[in-house]
Amino acid sequence: MSTQSQQLGIDIANNFMLMTLFSIVAEMADDPERFRSDVKKELLDLIDDHKLSGIAPTTAGEARATAKQIISSILANGKPIRSQ
């Protein structure tokens, strides 16, 4: 198994676990959609404010854009687990 395929598998598993955890916590909130929206906003703000010292501006911009896409997808779906 290549390092690239292992990293992809790790990334997919982490994303699904985060989606599940956020879904569970959001469903415990009084307003699940508001919770997701608030958490998403805070995380996106953190990405913008996080210092990436020693990283080329182009690379930093690409990393921030990718992180924002991942967070947006993780917090977009209210019910990531399908009922059997």
Beta strands, then each sheet from edge to edge (+ up, - down):
end
